Amino acid sequence: MQLYLAPLQGYTEFLFRNAYARHFGGIDKTIAPFLPSGLGVTVKHKRIKDLWKEHNELIPIDPQILGKSAPEIVPVGKYLFDYGYDTLNINMGCPIPTIRAKMRGSGILAYPEMVEMLLEKLYNELQNKISLKIRLGNESAEEVKALIPVINQFPLKELIIHPRIGTQMYEGTVDLDSFSWCVENAKAPIVYSGDIFDLATFKKMQNKFPGISRWMIGRGLLFSPFLPEIIKKNDCSWVKDELYRFWEFHNDLEDEILTYRDRPKNQLNKLKEYWRYFSQAFNDSENIFFKISRAADFENFRIIIDEIRKNGIWRAGLTENDQFTFIKFL
Ligand SMILES: Cc1cc2nc3c(=O)[nH]c(=O)nc-3n(C[C@H](O)[C@H](O)[C@H](O)COP(=O)(O)O)c2cc1C
C-alpha cells in the first residue's frame, strides 16, 4: 500500500513538505500543487521553484500542470523532463469557477474529444510519463463514463480520482458508486483521493475497494498530521503520547516560513492559513481559529500558540473507530 500526500495549492508547497517530512512518516510520494500554464517556449527556472531538487530531497514528487492545450503544457513538460522529472501530472480536477470556465481543470472533463486531442499531442511531443488527476466530471458524474474509454487508449502511469464533480467544489459527499464504475472500467492504476480523515474511514474504503493500493490524503493530513502513520501502523494508541511532535513540526514550519517568505505580514498570514486546518485537531476548534485569525503580530500569535500548547485538547485520531468530523468555518 502506498500513501500519497495530495497537492493542496497554498499549503503543501516545499516549505510544508520538508517540515512535515522531518517530523512525520507514512507518506511515500506526493504530487506538487499545480504550476499554472502559460504560453511561450521559454520556461524560467524560478517558475518551478517549488520543484527545485534542493527543495525536494525528502519526499519523492511528481510535478503537476494545469492547462488545456499542448502549446501551454509541452514547453514546461520538456523543461521538467530535462531537469530530471520523468513524470508529468495533468490537473483535470481543479473546481475553481474561473478556471473551469476556461475549460481548464475539471472544465475539460465535459469534452472528451479535447482530452483525447491533448493526450495525443502530449504523447507525441513529450518523453515524460503522463498521469492524470481527475474528478468524475464537471457538471455531472455521467461525464466520466464518456471520458474513461478515451483515456484508456493511452498508457497512463496512473489515474488519480477525486470522486466529486467540479460544480460541487468540496461540498457534499464523495460518489463511491461512480468511483466503483471507474475502478471496473479504467485501465490505468488508480489512486483514490477524497475525504480520508481518519483510520475508520480508511479501513472502510480499503474493504470496499480491495484492488486499490494507492491512496491520497489531503486535508486529513492537515487536520491530523499523524494520520499517514496511523494508517500504516493500523493503530492510533500511540498518538496521545507523541503530540509533542506536532509542536516540533509547528516550530519547524514557522522557521521555514520565516526563511522563505519575506514580509512579516505575509509570514503571519501564511501561518494563520495553516491554522484553518490545524485548529480542527483540537476541541473548540472554531474558537481557536477565531483567536489566531485575529492575532495582530507575531508576538501576539506566539502567545496564543503557547496557550493552545498548554491547554488545548487534542481530539484528532485518538480513537480507532471514531470518524473525524470536519467543521467548516470561514
Ligand atoms: C486548498 C486546496 C488546494 C488544492 N490544490 C490542488 C492542486 O493544486 N492540484 C490538485 O490536483 N488538486 C488540488 N486540490 C485537491 C486535493 O488534491 C484533493 O484531491 C482533494 O482535497 C480531496 O482530497 P482530501 O479530501 O483528502 O483533501 C486542492 C484541494 C484543496 C482543499
The ligand as an SDF file (V2000), in Angstrom:
LIG
                    3D

 31 33  0  0  0  0  0  0  0  0999 V2000
   -6.9890   24.1670   -0.6300 C   0  0  0  0  0  0  0  0  0  0  0  0
   -6.9220   23.0750   -1.6630 C   0  0  0  0  0  0  0  0  0  0  0  0
   -5.9920   23.1660   -2.6980 C   0  0  0  0  0  0  0  0  0  0  0  0
   -5.9220   22.1490   -3.6850 C   0  0  0  0  0  0  0  0  0  0  0  0
   -4.9770   22.2480   -4.6760 N   0  0  0  0  0  0  0  0  0  0  0  0
   -4.8900   21.2540   -5.6140 C   0  0  0  0  0  0  0  0  0  0  0  0
   -3.9010   21.2970   -6.6510 C   0  0  0  0  0  0  0  0  0  0  0  0
   -3.0560   22.2000   -6.7430 O   0  0  0  0  0  0  0  0  0  0  0  0
   -3.9050   20.2760   -7.5570 N   0  0  0  0  0  0  0  0  0  0  0  0
   -4.7900   19.2190   -7.4910 C   0  0  0  0  0  0  0  0  0  0  0  0
   -4.7610   18.3240   -8.3310 O   0  0  0  0  0  0  0  0  0  0  0  0
   -5.7100   19.1500   -6.5090 N   0  0  0  0  0  0  0  0  0  0  0  0
   -5.7640   20.1260   -5.5700 C   0  0  0  0  0  0  0  0  0  0  0  0
   -6.6900   20.0150   -4.5560 N   0  0  0  0  0  0  0  0  0  0  0  0
   -7.4930   18.7700   -4.4280 C   0  0  0  0  0  0  0  0  0  0  0  0
   -6.7800   17.7770   -3.4990 C   0  0  0  0  0  0  0  0  0  0  0  0
   -5.5590   17.3540   -4.0400 O   0  0  0  0  0  0  0  0  0  0  0  0
   -7.6450   16.5450   -3.1860 C   0  0  0  0  0  0  0  0  0  0  0  0
   -7.8970   15.8240   -4.3510 O   0  0  0  0  0  0  0  0  0  0  0  0
   -8.9790   16.9340   -2.5340 C   0  0  0  0  0  0  0  0  0  0  0  0
   -8.7590   17.8770   -1.4920 O   0  0  0  0  0  0  0  0  0  0  0  0
   -9.6770   15.7150   -1.9470 C   0  0  0  0  0  0  0  0  0  0  0  0
   -8.8700   15.0270   -1.0490 O   0  0  0  0  0  0  0  0  0  0  0  0
   -8.9270   15.2470    0.5610 P   0  0  0  0  0  0  0  0  0  0  0  0
  -10.3630   15.1030    0.9550 O   0  0  0  0  0  0  0  0  0  0  0  0
   -8.0160   14.1540    1.0620 O   0  0  0  0  0  0  0  0  0  0  0  0
   -8.4200   16.6330    0.8280 O   0  0  0  0  0  0  0  0  0  0  0  0
   -6.7920   21.0390   -3.6040 C   0  0  0  0  0  0  0  0  0  0  0  0
   -7.7310   20.9580   -2.5570 C   0  0  0  0  0  0  0  0  0  0  0  0
   -7.8040   21.9560   -1.5960 C   0  0  0  0  0  0  0  0  0  0  0  0
   -8.8090   21.8130   -0.4700 C   0  0  0  0  0  0  0  0  0  0  0  0
  1  2  1  0
  2  3  1  0
  2 30  2  0
  3  4  2  0
  4  5  1  0
  4 28  1  0
  5  6  2  0
  6  7  1  0
  6 13  1  0
  7  8  2  0
  7  9  1  0
  9 10  1  0
 10 11  2  0
 10 12  1  0
 12 13  2  0
 13 14  1  0
 14 15  1  0
 14 28  1  0
 15 16  1  0
 16 17  1  0
 16 18  1  0
 18 19  1  0
 18 20  1  0
 20 21  1  0
 20 22  1  0
 22 23  1  0
 23 24  1  0
 24 25  2  0
 24 26  1  0
 24 27  1  0
 28 29  2  0
 29 30  1  0
 30 31  1  0
M  END
$$$$
